[in-house]
Amino acid sequence: MRALHGDVRGLKAAQRGALERTYRRKVRPDEVVSTELARHLCALSREIGRQVGVLLTRDGAVSKVIVGDARQLEIPDIGRLRGGPGRFRRLRLVHTHLRGEGLSADDLNDLALLRLDLVAVVQAEADGSAGAIEVAYLSPSAADTAGAGEGPGSGDGSPFLTVEAPQVYALDFDFAATIREVEREFGRHRRGREATRERALVIGVRPEDDHFAETVELVRSAGVDVAGTLRQRRSRVHPRTIVGRGKLTDIVLQSMRAGAEVAIFDIDLKPAQARAFEDATGLKAIDRTQLILDVFAQRARSRDGKLQVELAQLRYSLPRLTEKDAGLSRLTGGIGGRGPGETVLEVGRRRIRDRIRNLERQVEKLSRQRDVARSRRRDRRVPVLSLIGYTNAGKSTLLNALTRSEVETAGKLFVTLDPTSRRIRFPREGEVVITDTVGFIAELPSDLVRAFRATLEELGDADLLLHVVDAADPGWRTKVEAVERLIEELSLDSKPLLVVLNKCDLVTEEQARRKAGQLDAVAVSARTRAGFGRLIDRAEEAMGRVAPLLPGDPSGGRAAAAR
């Protein structure tokens, strides 16, 4: 006989035999449950004093027989759902209740999280007969209501539809026709999306709004469509599934209706948390570090940049290879999987460590080559100005405007990844080199900082750091603080620094003047070139130049300035 699932302790042999014979029963495809099967389950339920349930396939066969306790039953592992978002399990749960209670929150959560066709509850009467029946299934018409209430099925616009009848035989419900229509409606929501870019739900679990908007922008910069956003402000992240069970239900419902395959979080996840979330929802879980690494992988153009991104990705992936091989599925394609590629990640921990050591040697070699170039520049006494600042502050646009170059720019995060240097002549300083560097971001992944430390060494030879700040950014204060922390972390806080308040054409003159005063900054607009004269004067003053460069003066005016 096929196995029984759940709590079967204390059952008599005759009772176990009666439960096992349930597998022989079958219902018509259009029925939720037959009257005979309902009576059989209710009689057994009353006899053993526990809830009894079955999982039925679309053709009406019994797939699993489940035994619970007097209050609930637990559905056994039925494997991960395949087929993408919006798909159903092709199984329905029918089980008994002993105390006259209707569908519970657990029933509705199971319906959504397991993506069952439906859930039905049959009341087991005191004499063992089958009483009232209540059926619930997902409503495809409530496309945007998931997450609006405090829990599943709460309030108006519930994502669940229910049907009741006083007796099983009186239930007016064509299961086969209804599930076909529901699937058709969910398919209509998905149609036209599966052939386009990857779609993701962006999920915020921080107690405050810090970085959530930035995470959404990072997702767009990664070339992923934002299918929707959800927030759950928790004082403490759920230790296993990141969010609570009710929010898991909301996530599943919204992903089904929006055609989302990925859930992207605004925090870093532990490997076990990511795996538990994926098992519970069927969605690929991506955390903040993976998202940033993915954007970097797309932006890297030079050999040096590609090596450093791969190194960072492998360092991030190595501790996560302790999970089962199925856990690598989220690293083998799409967002979170660009860069080294699946063949590298699947060769095992030893091979990955070997690859990391090899990459470190290559990065170190390139670092020494850059150091030679910097030594030559120092010998020629060419001053170096390095543009630093939060990502998307307009550093590359400022470089283009100052040097009349055509470095790639766009209104996205981390457009510049590889350092770019251009020459320009200052009135007093003469020829200088201006270097555009990778943008900073709050909580920059430590693996990324380590991998790019060789590139960031360029900042150590700068004669002046130009900290570019976006004047039009409402969160400019926190971003300035984030950059200052990273400057200190990189031991650059002893370097001369000049704050450049960029994008002043997007704010009023009074706002620009006030912010510039607070930061002791030079207000400029890279788009209109306003304020460039003052910027160059302040830059030369910061480098110690007070007199014009005199032809034939080997000291370049520095001795005169010192006197």
N, C-alpha and C positions, 0 to 999 in steps of 0.2 A: 504493500500500500504506500501511497505517497505521504510525505511527512506532514505533520501538524506543526503550526507555528505559534509562538507565544508561550503563555504560561500553562503548561499541561501537567504540572505537578499535582499529585493527589487524585488524578482522574482514575476511575475504575476501568478495567479492561473493556467492559461492555460500552462504556461511554467513549473511550478512545476509538473503538471499532465503529460506533455510530458516526463519530466525527469524520473518520477516515472514509466512510462510505459516501460522505458528501461529495467527494470528487467524482462520483458516478453520475451526479445530477447535471442537468443542462436546462437552460431557459431559451426561449425564442429570442432572436436578435432584436425584435422590437420591444421586448419586455425589459423593465428595470430588474425585476425579479419575479419568478413565478410564484403563485399562491402556495404550491406544494413545497418549494424550497424555503419560502418564508416560514411556513408552519414547522418545517423540519428544524430550522435554525432556532426558532423561538422555543420549541419543545426542549431542545438540547440546552439552550441557555437557561431556562428555568430549572431544569434538572440539576445542572452543575453550579447554578448560582453565579454565572459569569457571562460577560458579553461574548458573543460568538459572531464571527464575520467571515465573508468570502470575498475574494477578488475574482471578478468575472471578466472574461475576454469579450471582444466584440461579437464573437459568434455564439456567446452564451455558455462557454465551458468554464468550469471552476478551475482557476489557476492556483489559488492558495486558500487554505482553511486556517483561520486565525482564532486563537482563544485568548481572551483578556481576563480582566478581573471584573468585579461588580460595577466599577465606575468607568472603565475605559479599556481599549485594546490598542496595542502598538503594532503598526504595520511593519512587517519584516523588510529587510533589504530587498529591493526589487531592481537594483542596478541603476546606473546612470542613464538618464534619458538621452537618446540619440535623435538626430533629425533637425536640430536647430530650434530657434525660438518660435513660439506659437504652436509647437507640436504637442499632441496629447499622448498620454501613456497607452491608450487603447485598453485600459483597464478601468473597471468601476468597483467601488467598495460598497457592499451591502452588509450591515451589521445590526445587531439587536441592542436595545436599551431595556433595562430592567425596572427603572424607577419613573417612567413616564416623561423623562426629559427629552427635549427636541435635539436638533443638531447643535453640537457644541462648537466652541471656538477651535478646539483641536480638530474637529471634523472639517471645518472650513479651511484651516491652515493646511491640513493634509491634502485637501482637494487642490489647493493652489500650488503648494510646494512640490507635490509629487505629480502635478499636472494630470490628475485622474480625469476620466470622462465625466464622472459624477460620484457623489456620495449619497447613500440612502440609509435611513435609520428606520427600523421596524420595531414597534413596541411589543415586547414579549409580555403577554397578559399573565395573570396569576395562574390560570389553568393551563398555561403552555401554548395557547393559541396565538395567532398573529393579529395584532391590533392595527393601530394607525401607522401610516408610513409618511415620511417626509424626505424629499429629494432636493439636493442642491447641485447646481452646475455653474460654470463660469459664464458671466454675461459679456459677450463681445461688444455690446453697445456702450458699456461704461468705460470707454477707452482711456479717459483721463482722470478717472476717479480714484484709482489706486493711490494710496498714500494720503488721501484727503481726510479720512476719518482717523479715529484713535485706534481702531482695530478692524479686523476683517468683518465686512458686512455691516459696519456701523453707519448709522445715519442714512440720508437719502443718497441715491446714486450708488448703491451697494454694487460691488463687482460680482456678486452672486445672485442667481435667480433660484427661487425655491418653489416647489409644488408639493401640496399635501393632499392626503385622502384618508378618510376614517378607516378604511380597510384596504388591504393590498389589491384585492380584485377590483376595487372601485377607482384605482388610480388611472386617470385619463392622461396618459403620457406615452408617446411613441419614441422610445429611446433611439432607435436607429435613425429616424428622420431628424430628431432634434440634434443629435451629435453631428450629423452631416452638415446641418445648417450652422451650428456653432463653429465648426472647423472652417466652413466656407467664409464666415464673417471674419474670423481671425486671419485667414489667408488673404482676405481683401485688404486688411490693414498692412500685411507684409508685402503685398504685391508691388513690384517695382523697386523694392529696397534690397533684395537679396543680391542683385547684380551690381549694386553700387558699392560705395566704400563701407568699411566696417562701421557698425553702429554701436554706441556704448551708452550705458547709463552712468552718470557721474554721481557718486554717492559721498556725501559729506558726513563725517561722524565726529568732527571736532566740536567741543562745547561752544566755541565762538565761531565767527565768520572768517577767521584767519585762513587765507590761502584758498578758499573755496572757489572764488571767481577766477583766481589764478590757475587753479587746477582745470577748470572748464576751458580756459584759454589754451592751456598746454595740450589738452585733448584736441582742440581744433588745430593747433600747430602740428600735431602728429598726423594730421590728415584723416582723422576719425570723425564721423558725424555724431553729434550729441543728440541721442534719441530722447533724453530726458534727464532731469536732475531730481535727487531726493536728498533730504536732510534728516538726520536723527541726532539731535544734540544730546549727548550722553556725558555724564561726568566721568564715566569709565567705559572703555570699549569692552564689548562682550568678549570674554576670554576665549570663546571657541568659534563663534560664527560672526564676530565683529559687531553685528547689529542684532536686535532682539527678534524673536520668532514672528511677531506681528509685522515688523518691517521687512523681514525676509519674504513674507507673503506679498506685501506691496511691491517689492522689487521684482518678484516673479511675474506678477500680474502686469506690471508696467512693461517689463521686457517682452512679454508675449504680445502685447498690443502694439508696441513700438518697433518690434523686429530687432531688438538689441541682443547681441551675443556676448557682450563684454560688460563687466561692471568695473569701473575705475574709481578707486578710493583716494581721498585727499590725505591719507596717512600711509605710513609704511606698515606692512602686514608681516606677521610671523608665518613661516611656511605652513604650520599646522592650521592656522586661521584661514589662510587662502584655500587650503585643501578642503576644510570643513565647509566653507562658504560655497565652493564649487560643487561639492557633493549635495548640498542642500538645495541649490538653485539651478544647477546645470549651466551656469554662466561662467565664463572665464574671468578670474579675478586678477586685476592689475593694480598694483599699489603706486604710490607717488614716485618712488625711486625707479621702478620699471618704466613709468611714463616718461620721466626725464631722460633716462638712458635711451629710450626709443627715439625721442626727438633728437638727441645728440647723434644717434646712429644714422638718422636721415640727413642731418646737416653736414656730417664730416665729408670733406672733399679731398684733403691731402692724405698722403700715406700716414703721416704722423698722427693726424686726427683719427683716422680709422683704427690705427693700432691702439690708441688710447681708449677709444670707445669700446673696442672689443675687450681690452684688458679690464675695464670697469664692469662690463657685463658678465665676464667670467668670474670675477671676484664676487659679484652679487649672486651669481647662480650656484657657486660651489657649495655653500652650506645648505642650499635647497635641494641638492641631489640626494639627500638622505631620505627624501620621500619616495614613494613608489613611482615606477616609471610613468604611470598615468598622470602624475603631477607635472610631468614635463610637457603635457599637451599644451599648456598655456604659453610655452616658450618656443613652439615650433612653427609659428606663423602669425602674421598680422602684428598688431600692436604688442609690444613687449617681446617680440621675437626677431626683430631686425638686428643686423650686426653680424655676429659670428656664425649664425646659422645653426640649424638643428643638428647637423652632422657632428659639430664640435661638442654640443651639449650632451650628446648621447654616447660618447665614447667612454664615459665613466670618470670618476673622481681622479684617478691617477693620471689619465691622459690630459684632463683639464689642468691639473697642477703643472704638468710638463709644459702645456701651452702657455700658461700664465708666466712661468719662468722664462720661456722663450720671448714672449712679448715684452717682459720687463727688460731683457737684454737689448732688444731692438729699440725700445723707447730710450734707454740709457745711451745707446750709441747716437741716436738722433739728438739727444740732449747735449752730448759732447760736441757734435757738429755745430749746433746753435751757439754753444759757448765760444767756439772758435770765431764764429761770425761776430759775436758780441765783443770779443777781445779786439778784433780788427777795428770795430766801430769806436771802441774806447781809445785805441791808439790814435785814431784820427780825430779824437776829441769832438765827435759829433753828438750834440745833446739829443736825448731821447725823451719824448713825451708819450705816456701810455694812457689811453682812454680806458677807464674802468667804469663800472656802474651796473645797476640792475638790468636784467635782460629787457629789451624793447624800450630802453630809455632814449634811443636815438643816437647811439655812438657811431654807427656806420654812416648814418646820414650826415652827422657832424664831420666825420673824416672826409666824406665826399665833398662837402661844401668848403672845407678849409683847403683841401688839396686839389680840388676840381678832378676828383677821381670818379670811378664808376664801380665801387664796391657794391655787391648785392645788398639790397635793403628790402624790407617788407614789414608790414604791420603784424608780425608774428614773433613768438618767443624763440630765442636762440637761432636767429638767422645766421649770425656770425659765430662760427665755431673755431675755425683756423685763424691764427693771428695774421693780420695784414698790416704791412708797413708802407708808408708813403713819405716822400721828402717834401719839405716846404721851406721857404726862406722867410725868416722873421726880420723885421727892420734892424733890430739891435743884435740879436743873437746870431744872425746869419742862417746857415743851413741847419735844419733840425729834422729829426725823424719822428713821425707820429705813428704810433702803433695802436691798432684796434684789437682788443682782446675779447675773449668769450665773456658773455654777460653772466653776472652773478644771479643767484636766486636764493630765497630764504630756505634754510635747511637743505642746502646743496648736499647730495648724497656723499658720504665720506669716501666711498669707493671711487666716485668720480673726481673728487678733489685729489685723491692719491694718484689716480691715473693721469690727471692733467697737471700735476705739480711741475712736471718738466716744462710744459708750455707756460705755466704761470711764473716760471723762473724769469721769463722775459721782464716781468714787472720789477724784479729785483735790481735790474740795471737801469731803470728809468731815472732820469734826472728830475722828473716831475710827473705826478699822477693827476690826471684830470678826471675827477669823479663827476660823471654826467648824471643829472637827476631830471626826471620828467616832471615839469612844472604842472602839467595838466592831470597828473595821476592823483586821485583822491587819497591813495594810500602811500603817498611819497614819504611820509615820516618813517613808517615801519620799514620801508625798503631802504632808506638811507641807513637806518640802524643795522639792517641785515648786511649791507655792504661794508659798513664799518667793522662789524664783527668778523667778516671774512678777511678784511685787510689785516686785522690784528692776528687772526689765525695763521695767515701767511707771512707774519712777521714783517709787514710792510708799513706798520704804523709810524716808523721813524722817517719815512720818505716825505719830502715836500708834497703837499697836496693842495689842489685848487678845485673847488666845487663849481661846476658849470650847470646852471639852471637852464635846461633846454626846453624847447617847445613853448616858449613864452608867447608865441603868436596865438596860442590856443587859450590863453587866459587874459584877463584885463591887466592894464599897466599897474594898477594898484596891487593886484594879487601877486604879480611878478616881483614888484618892488618889495612887498612885505616878505615873501618867501626868500628872496635873495638876501635880505637883511638878516633873516633868521639863520641862514646857512653861511653867511659871509661869502656869497657866491656871485658869479658873473652871470647876468641874465642874457641869454642869447636865443636866437631861433635859427636852427640849421636850415630850415626851409626858406626863410627870407633873408638869411645872412645878417640879420640885425644883431648888433652887439659884438661883432667879430673884432673890431678895432680895440675895444676895451678888453676882450678876452686875450688878445695877443699881448697887450701891455701888461696885464696882470700875470700872464704866464712868464714873461721875461723878468718881471720883478721877482716872481717866486723862485726863479733860477739864479737870482743874484745879479742880473744885468741892469745897470742904471744908466749906462752910456752907450751910444751907437757903436757898432763894431768898426774899429779903425783899421784900414788897410795896413798891412805890415806889422801889426801888433801881435806877436806870437802868443801873448797871454789872452788874446781875444777880449781884452777889456776887463778881465776879471781882477787883474792887479789894480787897475784904476778904480774899480768898484770897491775893492777892499780898502784902498786909501780913503 
